[in-house]
Amino acid sequence: MPEPVAGEPNGTTAAAPEPTARTKTAPTKTAPTKTPTPPTRAAGGVGTPLQERSGGVGSSPTRPDAAAKANGAFDYASDLEFPGMLWGHTLRSPHPRARLVSIDTAAALAMPGVAAVLTAADVPGKRYYGLIEADQPVLAIDEVNYQGEPVAIVAAETLDLARRAAEAVTVEYEELETHWDPEEAVEAGNVFRYQPVRLGDPDAQVPAAVVAREYVVGMQDQAPLGPESGVAVPSGDGGVSLYVATQWVHSDLEQIAPCLSLEPDRIHMAIAGIGGAFGAREDLSVQVHMAMLALATARPVKMMYDRAESFVGHVHRHPARMRYEHAADADGKLLYVKARIVLDGGAYASTTEAVVGNAASLAVGPYEVEHVSVDAWGARTNNPPCGAMRGFGGVQTCFAYESQMDALAEMLGLHPLEFRRRNAVAQGSKLITGQIVDAYDPERAGGPSNPGRPFSPLADMLGRFKDIPVPAVPAARDIVELPGGTGNTTHGEGVRRGVGYGVGLKNVCYSEGFDDYSTARVRLELVDGETVAFVHTAAAEVGQGHWSLQAQIARTELGVDRVELLPNDTKVGSAGSSSASRQSYMTGGAVKAACEAVRELWQGRDLADGPIEATQVFRHRVTKPMDPVTGQGESHVQLALCVHRATVDVDVELGLVKVVDLTCVQDVGKIMNPVALEGQIHGGSAQGLGLAVMEEMITEQGRVRNASFTDYLIPTILDMPPMRLRIVENADPEAPYGLRGAGEPPTLSSTPAIVAAIRDATGLALTHIPVRPEHLTAHLGRQP
């Protein structure tokens, strides 16, 4: 499996030394009875039967990293060690906003064993970086703009010494007024982006039912179990090699090189073992800092955040304040939607611009409506920076529009599923941006009773819940199955059951004209008489199982059994980020294309005459930016649907919630790996559950109050209920194998479904997530 070290199996190695972390045993090579011949047709096109091959597309081979991760032998970035290695640490601002009066590093530098103390004055090149806008200082220059902003970095012989040296740096601050209210920031014009969407004339409509409510979504943390970490190793010729946990190694390189004042080819980057990501590793963390320290000391430098530092050292999900107004006619058809969406981007830009675009374009969800007025802002404040997190702008608006759909259904006396069915988009429908949901397919029309009617994947998915009964309330239950569990808070008195639904629509891949592509190199050669396919991409394996998928595609397209993956690094072209549910689509497409090129070259050739290699770049169809005035434009590549039904028990006297069951119907286009797919749906649902009832970073005027897993709670195995899944395959003819990105949609729909179930049990409106116990008991006149 790919190791976080330089070099490829052909014997070439980089100048950097290899880490002394645990190594893996090479696979045993056995000679086959014969060399396979190349397949004579494309193996994986939409509508083309796949080859029957063990470990190919559609199967669930054992993950190549599974055993090592299960037995503790897997090397994560935090496990890396190099000879002569120093430890780095960051001094961070205790203030949300302050002027830097002075920095005195003399005491720290005088400590035995301290090798370097660097500030903004020591940055070799460009002093700012950023994913979209280069606005974030490598180290604070004149001011700090959020609590935890890096001010100085230290390298020392031990981590403890580095931390003590950082404490010895004397910084004089002049505290300034903190701007922490995003609404005030919008009013003052302090925004990263404003994106309206205008369609029709909402004010000219005469509705039978109107619901207007305000919603609040708290700041959620990605909470990856592996902290930010990596090692920088000077190459001896003025360059540097970085081994780091990241989601997009080429984007890192583009930002790092100008800051180090080095040409990109002087920096080698390899992806080290990643302990979870969910968007937290899209932005830079340790990369520039450890590279600066390594170049300054001419020794390898390792940096690894502790948990408290991790909470302030990466971006978070944007908290949101939203006001929605939905109107419908007497037949239950939506007439108009008005929405005001304010996302708090925090101190620096990160991906806020793109998140605002997603929030605006997906503000109504997968429903037909002809009259829309949406205004979405990304506010600049002195709160912690916010950026990418699973769901990327769609999670916040999904909670609001699904809550509105439930409220309207109740007002009109309709079942929540029926109201959604009446308004569901179909093939040929347009989103509020004018984008066509799908190409009309006459073969999927409504049948003899509805000839010519467009097929609605969403209506079909909603109908599948009829055959999946809601769990019955047992006559007697063990106390651990009740809200409060072993806390012995109840024996069933005051416990009410509720059922709720949530529908999510998520874009897949990057949007709005972004040049989104992925590169793959595939080499086929004989090794000890056996045909082996070597696959080389820079795609980050963040736990989603992409290593398995690349091998599955190679086996399917080339008809070989043995596939070896080369290190994910910058020796091959960019694969883009492991985010936006895009890697199966994009890097999967690139690997497929490279394999097809190799297969074509293979025709009439004997591998005994030498290896066959091809590199291919895969791009999806062209997208367009949203119009800055109307919001119109086909801005998305692909759309994915997921529907959840949640069953909950609520202790209405104590405000405690137990999620009893989650049933999920999701359209994935094509099942590539059944086990990995189920894991993605389970994981996305778990994060949605966390946002619904427990996860929130608490900030008070810019200061984080719960930066630990003691005070920031995430779901455990005891919080997750049994899940029942129904997987739908509506192939996308534009995508490799017809697949649809599957990792993010469950995060959208699970949250509103759980909150809807809590509403059903309590009768309360519940417009804030996470739902806290006091939200459920305040009407009783007491706190829990």
TAJO-V321350 format. One line per field, one symbol per residue. ss: DSSP state (h for helix, s for strand, l for the rest). psi: psi as a letter, one per 20 degrees, with the letter a starting at -180 (. if undefined). burial: # if it has 9 or more other C-alpha atoms within 8 Angstrom, else .. Layout:
ss->???
psi->???
burial->???
//
This chain:
ss->lllllllllllllllllllllllllllllllllllllllllllllllllllllllllllllllllhhhhhhllllshhhllllllssssssslllllssssssslhhhhllllssssslhhhlllllssllllllsslllllsslllllsssssssllhhhhhhhhhhlssssssllllllhhhhhhlllsssssssssllhhhllllssssssssslslllllllllsssssslllllsssssllllhhhhhhhhhhhhlllhhhssssslslllllllllllllhhhhhhhhhhhlllssssllhhhhhhhllslllssssssssslllllssssssssssslllllllhhhhhhhhhhlllllslllsssssssssllllllslllllllhhhhhhhhhhhhhhhhhhhlllhhhhhhhhslllllslllllslllllhhhlllhhhllllllhhhhhhhhhhhlllllllllllhhhlllhhhlllllllssssssssssssssllllllllsssssssssssllssssssslllllllllhhhhhhhhhhhhhlllsssslllslllllllllllllhhhhhhhhhhhhhhhhhhhhllllhhhllssssssssllllllllllllllllllssssssssssssssllllssssssssssssllllllhhhhhhhhhhhhhhhhhhhhlllslssllsslllllllllllllllllssssssslllllllhhhllllllhhhhhhhhhhhhhhhhhhlllllsslllhhhhhhhhllll
psi->qpqlqrqrijiqqrhqqqqjrqrqpqqpppprhqpqqqqjrpikqpippqqoppjapirmqpphjgghhhjjiporhiiqqqpkprpqqppqpiqhpqpogqpojghghippiphqoqahijphcpjqrqggpmipqgqpfhqqjqpjppgqqqprhqggggghhhhippppqoprppniohghgghijnqhqporpppbnhiiqnrhpppprqqpproqqhlphprprrppoqiikiaqppoqorinhhggghhgghhilqqhiipppqprpplqfkiijhqqeifhghgghghhikqqpppoqrgghhhiirrrppqqpppqoqqqahjkppgrpppopopoibhrgcjhghgggggghjhialqppioqopppqoqoakrqqqcpqohmhhgghggghhhghggggghikqqhhgghhhjpqrpirprijippgrppohikrjahhmpipqpohghgghhiihjnqppqoqhpqqhiirphciilhqkipjpqqqprqpppppqprqaljpnorqqqpppprpokipppppporjppojiikhgggghggggghikqhpppprpoajirrqjaqmrkkihggghghgggghghgghghhpjqpiiirqpqqpqppqrqprqqqpigijqqniqgqqqqppqpqpqppoihikqpoohqpppppojfpohogghghhgggghhghhgghhihopppqolippilmqihhopqqahhhprqpppoppnnpoiiqpjjqppihhhhhghhghgghhhgghhhjqgnjpqqoqhhhiihiijqq.
burial->...#####.......#..#.#................##...####........###.##.......##....#####.###..#########.#######.#.#.###....#######..#..######...#######.###############.#.###.#####.#.#....###.#..##...##########..#....#.##############.#.##########...########################...##############################...#######.########################.######################.########################################################.#.#.#..###.###############...#...###......######.##.#..............#..####....#...####################..###########...#############..################..########.############################.##....#...########.#..####...########.##############.#####################.###.###.##############.#.####.###...####....##.#.#..#####..############################...#.###########......
//
